[in-house]
Amino acid sequence: MKRNFITLYVLIVIALLIAAALVLNAGGGIKEPFVAGGFYPADKTALGKVTADFLARADTPTVEGQLIALIAPHAGYEYSGAVAAYAYKHLTERNIDTVILMGPSHHSPFTGVAVYTTGGMRTPLGTIKINSSIAKALLDEKSQVASYPAAFDKEHSLEVQLPFLQSALKKFTIVPILIGRPTRESFVSLTRSLTAILKKNQNVLIVASTDFSHYHDYALAGAMDHKAIDAVARMSVEDLQQRLSKRECEMCGEYAVLFAMAVARNLGATHGVLYKYANSGDVTNDKTRVVGYAAMGLYKSRLTDGERKELLALAQKTIDFRVRRGATPEHTVKNPRLMANGAAFVTINRKGTLRGCIGTIQPVMPLYRAVITNAVSACSRDPRFPPMTKEELRDMEVQVTVLSSLEPLDDIKNIQIGIHGLYIVKGINSGVLLPQVAQEYNWDVRTFLEQVAIKAGLPKEAWKDAELYSFTADIIK
């Protein structure tokens, strides 16, 4: 009887151990390297030397602002390693503790998004631990964001990034994500979850893994790739999507980049910076069929005093030119911060009284172009006023308001008068009020909410069951 009990006990323990192993394997476990010895050296010493040499040769200037995401290539190190190093060089002096690593699935077709949730990923330089708490928080089975460790078995798009991360950072964890065929639901779910996570912790960084054009001649590849680079630099998710769909440019990791840009824009990213561009022809000298590589960063930065002065002067010049000549002046901008898409309002006052105010609340065009467009509209197309006359130019006061990204307003207690603007949507009605309006009229929060509802052509209590968004603004006057 006792022997039977012991036997049963042993069998139960074995069953529990097997079950635990199965659960661990279902989440991920330790993933061994698959392309070591192919895409990069399998020997620890040789690999460490290769990444160190690449990083040492990456002569990239410091970029002001908060770095939210990197874009790096994932070909064999002999082809793209020198370019990738330009991205990772920007991590060597940063306090990053978690890397959200996103890339395409080249070998395993699936719908949605796969997340590696437990264990770690090993390279010849050691094992990197998975940040399980963040990884599991991303899962949304209904939206097809799921744990699917098998998808990672042979995938190189994430693996080749790991040795560079190990060489550039000290102590960090990763959240590996592979993008299959994303659905709208998976895009919305993952973007929302990542936005919330990065909003809480500025020590979390996104790395989007992608190569650019594939197997075109050198000149065509460069032209195609710079169309993609331009859209990323301007933080225009819409333009990048459109150019990719029209085959004007190519990215094998297009969805990883689109996810990264969407999250970065939600977090207020203002522009992208190109660190380095090259293609395989620069290495092999065979320029008939090349693959393009780019290293980029997505940044959030405040306008400098010089940029603020340029935008204000641009608005004033545009209004003066429009009123005097009935035309829009030509203006050339080379500053990448002003060439990036932005949302802006232009306000005209005369003797303390509003004379015109028109703007855009979404970043649908380059910031400098938004200022020009809205300056023209403010002086000649505001439906509340007749077009300005030349006499009115003498005592006009011009104000440019550059908006942050819109954020859903979950609690009206978070509204700060003078800091936040409001945007309301209900049915086909919408309205916006800038932060300075509530401050100028000395409104309290409730009055501010009522007034934005009235601005939208709604009853003043309509804010209670409408969609509400808040934003901050850089007011230039």
N, C-alpha and C positions, 0 to 999 in steps of 0.2 A: 504493500500500500504506500509506504513511504517512498520506495523507489519510483513508483508510478507518479507520485506527486512531484518528485524532483525532475523526472523526465518531462512532465507537463510544464513545469516552471521554466525549464531550459528552452522548450519549444516556444513558449510565449515570449521569452526574452529575445530569441532569434527572430521571431516574427515581427516584434517591435523594432528591432534594429534594421530589418529589411524594409519595413514601412518607412522608417525615418530616412533611410538612404534613398528610397523612391521619391519621397517628398522633396529632399534636397536636390535630387537630380531634376525633378520637375521644375524647380525654381532656377536651376543653373549649375550649382557646384563650381568646381575650379575648371575653367576652360583652358586647355593646353594650347600653345601656339600652333598654328597650322601652316603659316607661310614663312616661318623662320628658316633661313637657309635658302630662301627663294627671293622674297621681296626685300629682306634685310638679313644681316649676318646672324647665324645661329649661335655663334660663340659670344659669351658675355663680354669678354674684354674687347673683341673686335667691334661688337655692336656699340659699346660705350664710347669707343674712340670715334666711330663713324658719326654718331649723333653729336658728340662734343665738337668735332671738327666742323660739321655743318653749322652748328649754332655759333661757333666762333667766327665763321666767315659771313654770317648774316648781318650785314651792316645796315641796320634799320634805325631811323631816328625815333626818338620818343614822341608819342602822340598824346596830347592833352585830352582828358576826359575819362569817363568811366567805361572800361572795356566790358561789353556784355557778351559778345560771341566772337569766335574765330572761324574762319573758313580755311581749310587746309587740304592739299591733294593726297591721294592714297595709292599712287603707283609705286613700283619698286624704287628703293632709295636712290639707285644710280640715275634714275630719270627725274624724280620729283622731290627727292630728299632735300636738295639745296633750296628749293622753293618753300617747302613745308617749314624749314628752319626759320624762315623769316616770320612766320606766324608764331612759332613757339618761343622765339627770342623775346617776345613781349610778355611772356609768363615768368621769366627768370627772376624778376624782382617783385612779383605780385603774390599776395597772400590768398591763393586759391585753395580751398579745401575739398571742393567737389566739382567734378567735370561731367556735364551732361554730354555724352558722346553719341552723335547721331550720324548715320550713314545709310547708303542704299544696300539692299539685299541683292547681290549678284547671282546667287546660287539657289536660293530657296524662295520660290514664288508663294506669296500669301497675300491676303487682303487685310489691310489695316496696318497696325504697328506692333512690333515685337519688342518686349522689354526683358532684359536679363536681370533677374531680381535678387539672386542670392549667390554667395560664394565669392569668386574672384576670377580674374583673367591673368594668366601667366605669360611672361616673356622671358628671354634669357637674362634680363636684368632683375627679375623677381616677380612676385605676385601682387597685383593691385586689387584691393578689396572692393566689392560692390557695396554701394550705399543702399542697403536693402530698404530702409525706411522710406527714402525718397522714391526708389524704384517701384515699390509696392503701392505707394500713394498715387502713382500715375495710372495704375491699372483701371480699366473701365471696359469690362467684357461686352456690355451692350453697345459700346462705340468701337469695338474691335481693337482696343488697346490691351494686349494680353501678354502673358508670360509664354514665350515660345523659344526655349533655349536651343532647340535643334537648328533653328535658323542661323545661329551664330557659328556652328561647327566649322564650316569651311570659308567663312566670310573674312575677307582681308580689309574691307573699307574701314573698319574700326581697329583691327589688330595693328595695322602699320602706324597708327597714331600713338599707340601705347608707349613704345620706347622713347619717343620724343617727349611725351608727358613726363615719363620717369626721369628724363635728363633735365627737364626744365623746372619741375616742381619738387618739393621736398616730401611732404606728407599729404596725401590726398586719396579720395575715393572716387569711384566712377559710377555712372549710371548709363550702361550701354543700351542704345535704342537702334533698331533697324527698321527702316521704312519699306514696306512692301508696296501694295497698291492702296494708298490711303483713301478712305471715304471722307465725305464731308464731316460725318460724325466723329471720326477718329481725329481729323485735323482740328476741329473745334475743341474736343475733349483734351487732347494733349497740349494744345496751345494754351488753353485756360489753366491747366494744371501747372505747366512749367512757368507761366507768368506769375502765378501765386507763389510758387517756390522761390523763384529768383527775386521777387519783390521783398520777401522776408529775409533773404541772405545775399548780400553783395559779394560774398566769397564763393558763390557758385557761378560757374562759367559754362557756356555752351560751346562745343566744337562741332561744326558741321563738316563732314568729310565728303569731298567731291573732286573729280577731275572735270575739266571743261570739254571743249570740242574733241571729237574722236575721228582721226584718220582723214583729215582734209589736208590740202597743201598748206604750206607755211603761211602764206599771205591770207588765204581765206580763213584759216584757223584763228589768226590774230584778229581779223575783223570781227568774226563771230564772237570770240571770247570777250572782246572789249565792249560789245553790246550788253553782254551779261554783267560785266564788271561795272559798267555805267549804271545799270538798274540797281545793282546792289549798293553802289556808292551813294545813290540818291535815296536809298531805303524804299524803293518803289516795288513792293510786292506785286502790284498790278502789272507794271511794265514788264517785270521779269517773267511772270506767268504768260503774258501775251507773246513776248518774244520767243519763249520756249515752245509755246503751242504752234507758232508760225514757223518754227524751225530756223529762226533767225540766229539762234544761239543754242548751245547744248551743254547740259550738265548731267552726268550719270547719277549724281546725288542731288538732283534738283529739288526733291521734296524735303530733304534734310536742310537745304539752304532756305527754302520757303518757310519751313517751320521755324528755323532760327531767326529769320527776318521778322516773321509775324510776332514772335515772343519779344524780340528786341524792340520792335516798334511799340508794342504794348507797354514796355518798360520805359519808353521815352527816348529810345535811340534816335539820334538826329542825323547820322550819316555813316557811311562805310568808308574805310581807308584801304587802298591797295598798297600792300607792302612790297609785293614782288610778283611779276608775271614772266613766265617763260613757257616753252613747250619742248617736247622730246627732241625736236629738230635741233635745238640749241645744244643738246648733249651728243646726239648721234651724228649730226651733220646731214642726216637724211631728211630733207625738207619736203618730200613728196607726200608722206602720210604721217602726220604728227598728232600728238595728244597734248591738249593745253592744260596748264597748271597755274593756279593763282593762290596767293596767300593774302587774306584780307582780315580786317577787324571791324566790328560794328560797335560804334561808340555813342555815348550820351554826353554831350558837352554844352556848356552855356555859351551864348554868343559873347565874343570879345567886345571891348569898347569900340574897336575899329570896325567890326562887323555891324554893330548896332548903329554907328554913325553912317555907315554906307547904306544900310536899309532905310534909315530916316531920310537921308539925302536923296535916295532913289525915289521915295514916295513924293517928296517935295518937288523934285525935278519933273516927275511924271505929271503931277497935277498942273504945274505951271505950263508945261508943254501942251497938255491936252486942252486947257482952257484957252490959251493964246492961239494955238494953231489947229486945234481940232484933230490932232493926231497923237499917236503913242510913240515916244522916243525909243530909239534903239539903245540897248545897253548890253555890254559884254561883261560877264562875270567869270572869273577864274578860281575864286575861292570855293573849294569843295563843300564847305559848310553851307554856303549860300546857294550852291547848286543842288544840294540835297532837297528832296521834297519836304515841304513844310506847310503848315496852316497859319494864316495870318489875317488880321483885320487892319484896315486903314480908316482912321477916324479924322474928320475935319471939324474943328470948332472955330467960331468967330465970336469974339467978345464974350467968351464963356458960354456960348450957346451952340448946341450941336448943329452942324451944317451938312453932315453926311457921314455915313458909316456903313461900310460893306466889307464882308470877309468870307473866308472859307474855313470850315471847322475840321476838315479832313486834309491830310497831306497828299493832295492829288497832283501837285505840280511843284517844280523847284521853288524854294522859298523866295528867291529874288523875283521870280516870275509871278508868284502869288501877290507880292507887294505891288508890282506894276499893275497887274490886272485889277486888283481891288482899289488901287489909287484912282485909276480911270473910272471905275464904277462909283466910287464915293463922291467924286466931283461932278459926275455927269449922268449917273443912272440910278441914284437912290430915289425910289418912288415917292419918298416923303417930301422931296425938295426939287425945285427946278435946277437945271444945270447951273454951275457957278459962272459968274461973270468975271471979267478981267479986274474990275474994281475990287472984287472980294479977295483977290490974291494978296493984297497989301497987308491985310490984318488976319490972315488965316493962321491957325495953329494946327499942325499935323501930328498925328500920333500913330505909331505902328505897334500892333499887339501881336506877338508871336505866341501861338498856342502850343501847349503840350498835347500829348495824346489824350483822347477821351477815356475816362474810367467809369464803369457802372457805379452808380451811387447806391450803396447798400444801406446806408444809415445817414439820415439827414443831420445827425449829430456831428458828422465829420466835416460838414460845411464850415469853412472859415471865411467870414466876410473880409473882402479885400484881397484874399488869397485865391479863392476858387471862383471860377465862372461856372455857369450852369447851361446844360443843353437838355431840352425836353422833347420827347417824341410820343405822340398818341394818335394812332390811326394815320391819317395823311397829314396831320398837323405837326409842326416842329418849330422850335424857337430857341434862341440863344441869347444870353446876357453875359457880357464880359465882367471880370472881377471888379474892375474900377467903377462900374455902374452902381453896384450895391454900396460901395464905399462912398461915392460922391453923393448919393441920396440918403445916406445914413440909414439904410434898411437893416432890419433884423433878418434872421434866417427865414422865418415864416413869410415875411413880406417879399423877400427875394424869390422864394418859391412861387408865391402868388403872381408876382410880376413876370416871371419867365413863362408861366402858363398863359397869362394875358398876351404876352408878346407872340405866343404861338397861335393866338386866336382861339384860345380855350377858356372855359370858366376858370376863375381864379383858384378853385379847389381841385382842379383837374390833376394837379401834380401828385395827388395822393394815390392814384392808380395809373400813372403814366410811367414810361421809361425815363429815368433820370440819369444823367451823366455829369460828372464834374471834370474840370481841367484847371490847370494853372496857366499863367501867362507871363511873358517877359514884355513889359510895357516900355516902349521907347518913345520919348518925347523931349 
